[in-house]
Amino acid sequence: MPLIPEVPLPQVLEKVDSHRLIGLVCEAEKLAKIRSHRLDSLGLTQETSYTDLEKIYQELEYSKKIFKKIWCLYY
């Protein structure tokens, strides 16, 4: 499940053994390209925060913070 800063974490995460959780992180530039291609394939405009590199860096930092908080390994 994606971690979105504006959306609360699912409560189920509190009940799962942290040894069963794995977080995946990729490079911000690679994620921006993936998102850009996704928008192209859907015929949507590129002018959105969805592909903004600074916003993506913030999202990745948020994810790492959450992974540490719930004792989740991430790669």
Order of alpha helices (4+ residues) and beta strands (2+ residues): beta-alpha-alpha-beta
